[in-house]
């Protein structure tokens, strides 16, 4: 009788989690539907060189050549943005939700467990803890720069994490896939792209010097192409053309502004995920006296360094914290998986935690919807 009751409670919990995922996903789609193309979307809807409306893929190609030499190096994300803008708002809405759900799946996979519970937690956390939901996930330019780029960065990191944990990736044609995937990951944005290269290099060094194993060719390909992508986004001539048009400030003013922007990002934009990361890390290390696994170290460093790298940027907008957020949330889910293995009693606590994040996420989405 007790076994039947426990089984029934488990099914009820699973249905509840699935219902939460479904409600969040539907509201996410409706929020995307309500947010129109705006701001930079309107500019990127034109051929950047001629200022005429986009009509063909050739216009996108011409735009991104101009962009690379006159504006900045994010040609991969902004080229994709232009292609999506050409399809119209409704197609873009569907793509945005689809890629967001893929981002959640990739985060689950990178955390070490793909389950209904993990999916529910990560989807809720992404939406609830995003500093600016509208600008990071719903505005089309923001979604492509942060959600889409985050998805292919996580996908790039998965085989490296598998290797660090001595697991087989079991991905067919990995040697072919890693060439464009590495380029996309490195060519994503200034603070995340270079860390993809650094992570892949660290994984190869670990494989060779610690594990004493031969480095697979796909690891080298991903490392090289991510490095090339990072160089292209950082050293694009357009970055220097654009920065030359910005009014220069004194060194002391610059240092003060950078310090204040980083302080605001750490104490406001990323504070919720930093706090959760600290609490879970202390529980795992201090109470259970467990060491962090290689993937957890990778995610922790990626999160902290991607935040720290923004000190090189003239400003730190709230939407730009999304990349560090997804790394921090994925790290938290990995620790949650470990804690559930240590003690089954943690499961109920994390279900309750997920319900709280889900409630905050629903409020965030409803606030955006009702404001439009």
C-alpha positions in Angstrom: 0.0 0.0 0.0 2.8 2.4 0.9 4.6 1.6 -2.3 1.5 2.4 -4.3 1.0 5.6 -2.5 4.6 6.6 -3.1 4.3 5.8 -6.8 1.1 7.8 -7.0 2.8 10.8 -5.3 5.7 10.5 -7.8 3.3 10.6 -10.8 1.4 13.5 -9.3 4.7 15.4 -8.8 5.7 14.6 -12.4 2.4 15.9 -13.8 2.7 19.0 -11.7 6.2 19.7 -13.0 5.0 19.1 -16.6 2.1 21.4 -16.1 4.5 24.1 -14.8 6.8 23.7 -17.8 3.8 23.9 -20.2 2.3 27.0 -18.5 5.7 28.8 -18.5 6.3 27.9 -22.2 2.9 29.1 -23.3 3.3 32.4 -21.4 6.8 32.7 -22.8 5.4 32.4 -26.4 2.6 34.9 -25.6 5.2 37.4 -24.2 7.2 37.0 -27.4 4.1 37.5 -29.4 3.3 40.8 -27.5 6.9 42.2 -27.9 7.2 43.7 -31.4 10.3 44.2 -33.5 11.8 47.4 -32.0 14.9 49.5 -31.5 17.9 47.9 -33.1 15.6 45.4 -34.9 14.4 48.2 -37.1 17.9 49.1 -38.1 18.9 45.5 -38.7 15.8 45.1 -40.9 17.6 47.1 -43.5 20.7 46.6 -45.6 23.2 48.4 -43.3 25.3 49.6 -46.2 22.5 51.0 -48.4 19.7 51.6 -45.8 17.2 49.8 -48.0 14.9 47.1 -46.6 16.3 43.6 -46.5 15.2 41.6 -49.5 17.6 38.8 -50.1 20.4 36.8 -48.4 22.8 38.9 -50.4 21.6 42.0 -48.5 22.5 40.2 -45.3 25.9 39.3 -46.6 26.6 42.9 -47.7 25.3 44.2 -44.4 27.6 42.0 -42.3 30.7 42.9 -44.4 29.9 46.6 -43.7 29.2 45.7 -40.1 32.6 44.0 -39.6 34.5 46.9 -40.9 32.4 49.8 -39.7 30.5 48.8 -36.6 31.6 45.6 -34.7 32.5 42.0 -34.9 29.3 40.2 -33.9 28.6 39.2 -37.5 27.4 35.7 -36.7 24.6 36.8 -34.2 23.7 39.9 -36.2 23.7 38.1 -39.5 21.3 35.5 -38.0 19.2 38.3 -36.5 18.8 39.8 -40.0 17.8 36.5 -41.5 15.2 36.0 -38.7 13.9 39.6 -39.1 13.3 38.8 -42.8 10.9 35.9 -41.8 8.5 38.2 -39.9 7.5 38.5 -36.2 5.4 35.3 -35.9 8.1 33.0 -37.2 10.5 34.8 -34.9 8.2 34.2 -32.0 8.2 30.4 -32.6 12.0 30.3 -33.2 12.6 32.3 -29.9 10.6 29.8 -27.8 12.1 26.8 -29.6 15.7 28.0 -29.0 14.9 28.9 -25.4 13.7 25.4 -24.8 16.8 24.0 -26.5 18.9 26.2 -24.3 17.2 24.6 -21.2 17.8 21.1 -22.6 21.5 21.8 -23.3 21.8 23.2 -19.8 20.3 20.0 -18.4 22.6 17.9 -20.4 25.7 20.0 -19.3 24.6 19.7 -15.7 24.7 15.9 -16.0 21.0 15.0 -15.9 18.2 15.5 -18.3 14.9 15.1 -16.4 11.6 16.7 -15.9 12.7 18.1 -12.6 16.0 19.6 -14.0 14.1 21.1 -17.0 11.5 22.7 -14.7 14.1 24.1 -12.4 16.3 25.6 -15.2 13.5 27.0 -17.2 12.0 28.7 -14.1 15.5 29.9 -13.0 16.4 31.4 -16.4 13.2 33.4 -16.5 12.9 34.3 -12.8 16.5 35.5 -12.4 17.0 37.3 -15.7 17.9 40.9 -14.9 15.9 42.2 -17.8 13.5 39.6 -19.2 12.2 41.8 -22.0 15.6 42.9 -23.4 17.5 39.6 -22.9 14.9 37.0 -24.0 12.0 38.8 -25.8 13.5 41.7 -27.8 14.6 40.0 -31.0 18.1 41.5 -31.0 18.5 40.6 -27.4 17.3 37.0 -27.9 19.7 36.3 -30.7 22.6 37.9 -28.9 22.0 36.1 -25.6 19.6 33.2 -25.9 20.6 31.9 -29.3 24.3 32.5 -28.6 24.0 30.8 -25.2 22.4 27.8 -26.8 25.3 27.1 -29.2 27.9 27.9 -26.5 26.4 25.3 -24.2 26.2 22.8 -27.1 29.9 23.5 -27.8 30.8 22.8 -24.1 28.9 19.5 -23.8 31.4 17.2 -25.5 34.3 18.9 -23.6 32.4 18.3 -20.3 31.8 14.6 -21.3 35.6 14.2 -21.9 36.4 15.9 -18.6 34.1 13.4 -16.8 35.5 10.5 -18.9 32.2 9.9 -20.7 31.7 9.2 -24.4 29.8 12.0 -26.2 28.3 9.5 -28.6 27.7 12.4 -31.1 28.0 11.2 -34.8 30.3 13.2 -37.0 31.7 15.2 -34.0 34.9 16.0 -35.9 32.9 17.7 -38.6 30.4 19.4 -36.3 33.0 21.0 -34.0 34.5 23.1 -36.8 31.5 25.4 -37.4 30.2 25.0 -33.8 33.6 26.2 -32.4 33.6 29.1 -34.8 30.0 30.1 -33.8 30.9 29.7 -30.1 34.0 31.9 -30.3 32.4 34.4 -32.6 29.4 34.9 -30.3 30.3 37.9 -28.2 33.3 39.5 -26.6 33.2 38.1 -23.1 31.8 34.6 -23.8 33.6 33.7 -27.0 37.1 33.9 -25.7 36.1 31.8 -22.7 35.0 29.0 -25.1 38.5 28.9 -26.4 40.0 29.0 -22.9 37.7 26.1 -21.7 38.5 24.0 -24.7 42.2 24.6 -24.2 41.9 23.7 -20.5 40.1 20.5 -21.3 42.8 19.5 -23.7 45.6 20.2 -21.2 43.6 18.2 -18.6 43.2 15.3 -21.0 46.9 15.2 -21.9 48.7 16.1 -18.6 46.3 14.8 -16.0 44.6 11.9 -17.7 47.6 11.0 -19.9 45.3 10.4 -22.8 45.6 11.2 -26.5 43.7 14.4 -27.4 40.9 13.7 -29.9 41.0 15.6 -33.2 37.6 17.2 -32.5 38.9 18.8 -29.4 41.7 20.5 -31.3 39.3 21.6 -34.1 36.9 23.2 -31.5 39.8 24.9 -29.8 41.3 26.3 -33.0 38.0 27.5 -34.5 36.7 29.0 -31.2 40.0 30.9 -31.0 39.6 32.2 -34.6 36.0 33.2 -33.8 37.1 35.0 -30.7 39.7 36.9 -32.6 37.2 37.9 -35.3 34.7 39.3 -32.8 37.3 41.1 -30.7 39.7 42.4 -33.4 37.1 43.4 -36.0 38.0 46.8 -37.5 34.5 48.0 -36.8 35.1 47.9 -33.1 37.9 50.5 -33.4 35.8 52.7 -35.8 32.9 52.7 -33.4 35.0 53.3 -30.3 36.8 56.2 -32.0 33.4 58.0 -32.2 32.7 57.7 -28.5 33.7 60.7 -26.4 36.8 59.9 -24.4 36.9 60.3 -20.6 39.8 60.6 -18.1 41.4 57.5 -16.7 40.1 58.1 -13.2 36.6 58.6 -14.5 36.8 55.5 -16.6 38.0 53.4 -13.6 35.2 54.7 -11.4 32.6 54.0 -14.0 33.9 50.5 -14.7 34.0 49.8 -10.9 30.4 51.1 -10.4 29.1 49.1 -13.4 30.7 45.9 -12.2 29.4 46.5 -8.6 25.9 47.0 -9.9 26.1 43.9 -12.1 27.3 41.7 -9.2 25.1 43.1 -6.5 21.9 43.6 -8.6 21.8 41.8 -12.0 23.6 38.6 -10.9 23.1 38.7 -7.2 20.3 36.1 -7.0 22.3 33.4 -8.9 25.5 34.3 -7.1 23.8 33.9 -3.8 22.3 30.5 -4.8 25.7 29.4 -6.1 27.4 30.3 -2.8 24.8 28.5 -0.7 24.9 25.3 -2.7 28.7 25.3 -2.9 29.0 25.7 0.8 26.6 22.8 1.4 28.4 20.5 -1.0 31.9 21.3 0.2 31.5 22.2 3.9 28.7 19.9 4.9 29.1 16.9 2.6 32.9 17.5 2.1 32.7 16.7 -1.6 35.0 18.1 -4.2 33.7 19.8 -7.2 33.9 17.7 -10.4 35.7 19.0 -13.4 32.5 20.1 -15.2 31.4 22.0 -12.1 34.8 23.8 -11.9 34.5 24.6 -15.6 31.0 26.1 -15.2 32.0 28.0 -12.0 35.0 29.6 -13.7 33.1 30.3 -16.9 30.4 32.1 -14.9 32.8 34.2 -12.8 35.2 35.0 -15.7 32.4 36.0 -18.1 31.2 38.4 -15.4 34.8 39.7 -14.7 35.6 40.1 -18.4 32.9 42.8 -18.7 35.3 45.2 -16.9 36.8 45.7 -20.3 33.5 46.9 -21.7 32.6 50.7 -21.5 29.3 49.8 -19.9 27.5 46.7 -18.5 23.8 46.7 -19.5 21.6 44.4 -17.5 20.7 42.3 -20.5 24.4 41.4 -21.0 24.4 39.5 -17.7 22.4 36.7 -19.3 25.4 34.7 -20.4 26.9 34.6 -16.9 23.4 33.7 -15.6 23.0 30.6 -17.7 26.4 29.3 -16.6 25.6 30.0 -13.0 22.2 28.3 -13.2 23.7 25.3 -14.9 26.3 25.1 -12.2 23.6 25.2 -9.5 21.6 22.4 -11.2 24.8 20.3 -11.3 25.2 20.8 -7.5 21.5 20.0 -6.9 21.9 16.7 -8.8 24.8 15.8 -6.4 22.9 16.8 -3.3 19.9 14.6 -4.3 22.3 11.7 -4.7 23.6 12.3 -1.2 20.2 12.6 0.5 16.8 11.9 -1.0 15.3 14.4 1.4 16.8 17.3 -0.7 14.4 16.4 -3.5 11.3 17.9 -1.8 13.3 21.0 -0.9 14.3 21.5 -4.5 10.8 20.9 -5.8 9.6 23.7 -3.4 12.5 25.9 -4.6 11.5 25.2 -8.2 7.9 26.1 -7.4 9.1 29.5 -6.0 11.2 30.2 -9.0 8.3 29.2 -11.3 6.0 31.7 -9.4 8.5 34.5 -9.8 9.0 33.6 -13.5 5.2 33.7 -14.1 5.0 37.1 -12.4 7.9 38.3 -14.6 6.2 37.2 -17.7 2.8 38.6 -16.7 4.4 42.0 -15.9 5.9 42.1 -19.4 2.6 41.0 -21.0 0.4 43.5 -19.1 2.8 46.4 -19.7 2.4 46.1 -23.5 
